[in-house]
């Protein structure tokens, strides 16, 4: 697991989620991803699958590539 990549992804995900006004609990209500899973992703404590990346992008109403667009 590339910790630096996960940290950048986590920071970007959290920023987009807050910008969109989406709460961590909204993921469970919409697509069954638990708040704790989102919290672990946003703190770079876990990795996710491409399927979950797509679900997260759908909930946030962004293209999956937007979640990976960080420097």
Protein Blocks (a to p, Z undefined) as FASTA:
>chain_A
ZZklmmmmmmmmmmmmmmnopafklmmmmnopafklmmmmmnopaccdfklmmmmmmmno
pafklmmmcZZ
